[in-house]
Amino acid sequence: MKNILINGDNIKGLEYLLEDNNIKGKVDLCYIDPPFATNGNFTITNGRASTISNSRNGSIAYSDKLTGSKFIAFLKERLLLIRELLSDKGSIYLHIDYKIGHYVKVMMDEVFGIENFRNDITRIKCNPKNFKRTGYGNIKDLILFYSKGDKPIWNEPKEKYTEKDLEKLFKKSKGGRRYTTVPIHAPGETINGKSNQPFKGMMPPEGRHWRTNVETLEQWDKDGLIEWSKTGNPRKIIFADEKEGKRVQDIWEYKDPQYPTYPTEKNQDFLDLIIKTSSNKGSVVLDCFCGSGTTLKSAHSLERQWIGIDQSKLAIKATVEKISNIKGDLFIPKPEFDIIDLKIKNV
């Protein structure tokens, strides 16, 4: 499949994609950053975009005039089509703000099934502001993460330990290596399994079982990977330098570009994380509110195929510029893509 950039209403764009059996049910990941029901216009003035104050003389990149129930209906119509495009192992990340996000979640529970809700991710978007208001300062928005089914693509993301993490989590040292210890038993009893046999003459505590079979425990002890307390309690040694890092949690700090070229342009690293986690090399990634094309650039750089849709000519122009500036190398080829104008096609 070729990479595709569609200029047109995304309802028509999604319907156009659903007619192609090579795309329908083949999209592994969809990220969208739709309008936030702000009842405003977003403009570009002298090549610069602003997401707060908009010049009356600027070119309108997009209008965000739908609010309330009309906005929810607008999103639902598109999400139903996106669901048909997703593969059985596909996921969707919908980026929205705190004012409308909780209503969007209720609607997404209906479209994708509450059992397929994975996360409500808090994204720290900016530094604290001192605006006067009755309420706490807002420095976040949120991402609603759903899968289509019960076995989505999931490449466990890790982040490096900080020095504070190492000091807090790996307080002990052995041969110059930081380490911690964890119990070698776990909740739950087994009767006939190999995890309920004697180890060094002892049985697991009542109501628990060994985390692994006794042969493995014996090998750990032989390799010096079990630490015995003064009271004879065995614990497994975990070295900090053997861990990939810590598990990524549901609060992310990825601030947007300070001088965006397109309104609400998103942080590249933030999209890299989503794409690495919920798609594989060769997967098809869709963004049907593609704006400046950051999702598409990230997908291409990570060796995914991509589809972008936007009805704004300014968005298409910004996307083409961003994608075309990707420099191909030995592993990542120069971007090749088809631009489809649905107005010309009368779709």
N, C-alpha and C positions, 0 to 999 in steps of 0.2 A: 504494500500500500504506500502511495506517495503522501508526503505531508501536505496538508490542505489548509488554506486560509480563505475563509468565506466572508464576503462583505454583504451583509443583509440582516434583516430581522432574524433573531436567533430561533424563533419558532419555525420559520420557514427553513432556516439552515438545519435545524435538528430533524425536521421532517424530510428534508433532502437527503440527509445522511442515513435515515432509516430505510430509504429505498435501496440502499446499497448493501447487499448481503455480505460483502467483505468487511463492512463496518458494523452493521447491526449486531449487537451482542458480543462485540470484539473489543470494546473500550475497557481497559483495565483500571483507569483512574480518571476522574473528573474533578477538577478544582474550579470553583467559580467564586468571583468577587462581584456580586451584582450590586446595583444601586441599593442604598441603605434606607430608602423611604424618607429622605431628608427634605423633600419638597423644594429643592434648589437646582440651579444649573451649575455645571462645572466647566470652567473655561481655560483656554490657553492664551496667554498674552506675551507677545515678543519671544516666543519659543519657550516660555516658562509656564508651568502649571501651578495652580494653587488649589488646595483642598479645603480652605476655610474662607478666605476673602476672594471674591471673584469680580474682576473688572467688567464694567458694562460694555467696554470696548473690545473685550476679548472674544475669540472664536469659541463657540460652544462645542465642547468635546462630547458631552452627553447631558441630557436632562434627567432629573430624578424627581419627577412630579407625582408619581403614584405613591399613595400612603394608605395606611390602615388595611382594611379587608381587600381593597382592590390590589394592593401590593402583594398580599399573600396569595391571591388568586393568580396574579401574574407569575409569581414564582412557581406555584404548584403546576400550572400548565406546562412549564418548561421541565420541571423535575420529573414529571410523568414520562416525558419523551426521553430524558437522560437515562432514566431507569431502563428503558428498552434498549438503549445503546450499550449499557454496561454489560460486561461479561459476568458469568456466575461468580468469578473471583474478584469482581470489580468493587471499587469504593468511590465515594464522593466526599469532598471536603467543601463545605459552603461557608464562606466568610461573610460575617454580618456584624451589626453593632448591637449594643446592649438594649437599645430602645425597642427594637422590633424582634430581636433574636429569639426570645422565649416563645413568641407566637409562631415563628418560623419552625421552631423545634416541634411543636405540637403537630403542625402540618406535615413535617418530614416523618414523624412517627407513623402517620397515616400512609404516606407514599411508600416508604421503605420498610416499615414494620418496626415497632419499638424494640423488638428483639435484635434488630440489626444496628441499633444505636451503639456507637463505640465510645465516643468522647465528646465532651463540651470543652474545647481547648481555649484557655484564656491567652490572648496575645497582647503583651505589653507593646503599645504602638508608639509611645512618645514619652518625653520627660514630663514630670509634674507641671501643671499649669496653675496660675494664681487667679483664674477667672472668678469673679464674685457670683455665687449662685447658692441657692438653698439646696445643699446636697454635697456629697463628696466629689472631689476632682476625678474626672474620667481619664484614665491613661490606657484603657484596654478596649479591645473588641473581642469577638469570639469566633471560633471555627467549629461548626457542627460536622462531625465525622460519622458517616454511616457506611455500612457495606451492603452489597446487594444480597449476599447470602451468608452462610455461617463459616465459610472458609476463604476469606479474602487473602490476597497477597499481603504478606507481612514480613518485612525484612527488619528485624529488631534494631531500632536505632540506639546508639550509645553516644554519650558525650564524655569527654575526658574529665578525669578527676582534677579538681583544683588543689592547690596546696592545703587549703583549709579542709577539703574533703579527705585528703590523705591523713591529715593530723587527727581528724575526727573519727574516721572509719577504720583506719589501720594504725592503732595506737602502739602496737608492739613492734619489736625489731629483732631480727635473727640474721646474723651474718651480714649486717648492713642492709637487709631487705625489710621493708615494712610489711606487717601482716596482721590479720585478725583471726579469730577462731569462731567456728559455728558448730552447733550440736551435730552429732552423727546419727541422731534418731529423729523421727518425725511422728506427728499425731496419727493414731489409728493402729489397731492390732492386726497382725496376720497370724494365721494358725499353722498352715502347712508350707508357707513360702520360705525362701532362703533368707529373708530379712528378719526372721524371728528365731534364729539359732544363736547359740552361745558364742560370744566373742571375748577371748581372753578370760574365759570362765564366767562371764557376766551376760545377763539377758538385758534387752532394752527395758527402760522403765515401764511400769504398768500403764497400759493404754496407749503404748507407742511401739514403733518398729524401727529397725535400723534403716537408714536412708538407702543403703545398697546391700549387696550380699556380703557375707562374712569374708569370702575370699578377697574381695576388694578392700575391705577394712584391714585385713592382714597385710596386704600389699602397701596400703597407705602407711601403716605403722612401721613396716620394714623400711620404707622410703623416708621416714622421719616427718611424715605429713600429719601425724596425730600428736597433739599436745595433751599430756596427762596432768590434771590438776593435783594438788597435794592430797586431795581426798580420793584420788583415783578415777576422776571423771574424764573420759576421753572426748576431745573436740578436734574437728578437722581444721588444719591450718590453711588459710587462704592468703596468698601473697598478692600484694597490690600490683606488682609488675607483671602478673599473669592475667590480670583482668583487663578487658577491652575498655572499660569505663563504666559509668553508671547509667542506669536506665533513664531514658528521657521521660519527664513527667508532663503534666497537662497545663503547665504555665510556661509560656515561651516568651522570651524577650528578643524580638526582631523589629527594630524600629525602621520605619519607612525612609526612603531617600530624602535628604534634607532639601534638595533642589530637584524635584521630579520634572521630567519632560512631559508627563501626561498625568492628569488628575488621579489620585489614589494609587499611584504606582507602588508596587509592593517590593519588599526586600527579597533579593535573589536567594540568599542563604536559606530563608524561611521556606521558599518553594522547593529548593534542592532537598531539604529534609523530607517534605511531604512526598516528593516524587521518588526519592531513594527508598522510602519506607513502604509505600503502597503501590509500587509498580516494579517491573523487572526490565532489564535491557530488552529492547524490541517491543515492549508494551506500547499500546496506543494511549496517549494522554489527550484529554479533551478539555478545552476552556472555551465556553460559549459566551463569555463576557470578557474577551481576551485583552481589551484595553491596550496597553503599550506592548504586550507580548512577552512579559516576563516569564509566565508559565511556559510558553512555547520555547523560549530561549533555554530555560532550565532543562526542559524535556530533551531538546536536541543535544545539549552539552552532555547529558547523562545517557545518551545513546538510546533514547526512546523515539517512537514516531509520535506525531502530534497533529491535532486538528484545532484550529482557532476560528471563532466566529465573532464578528462585531458589526453593528450597523453604522458606526461612525467612520466617516472617511478619514478623520484625524487619527482615529485608533488604528486603522489599517495602515496608514502612512507611518505611524510610530512603530508598529509591529514590524513592518517590512524593513525599516531602518535598523531596528534592534537585531532582528534575525540575520540580516545581511552582513552585520558587523561581526558575526561569529567567525573566527578564523579556524579553518579546518586544519587538522594535523594528521599524524600517522593513524590515529585511532578514531578521530571524529571528522567526517567529511564536511566540506562546505555545504551549507543548507541548500537543499533543492525542494521547491514546493510549488504547488499550483494555487493561483489566486482565482477564486470563483466569485463573480459578481452576480448575485441572484436577481438584481434588478434588470441586468442585461438579459438574463435567461428567462425573465418574466415569471420567476418562481415566487 
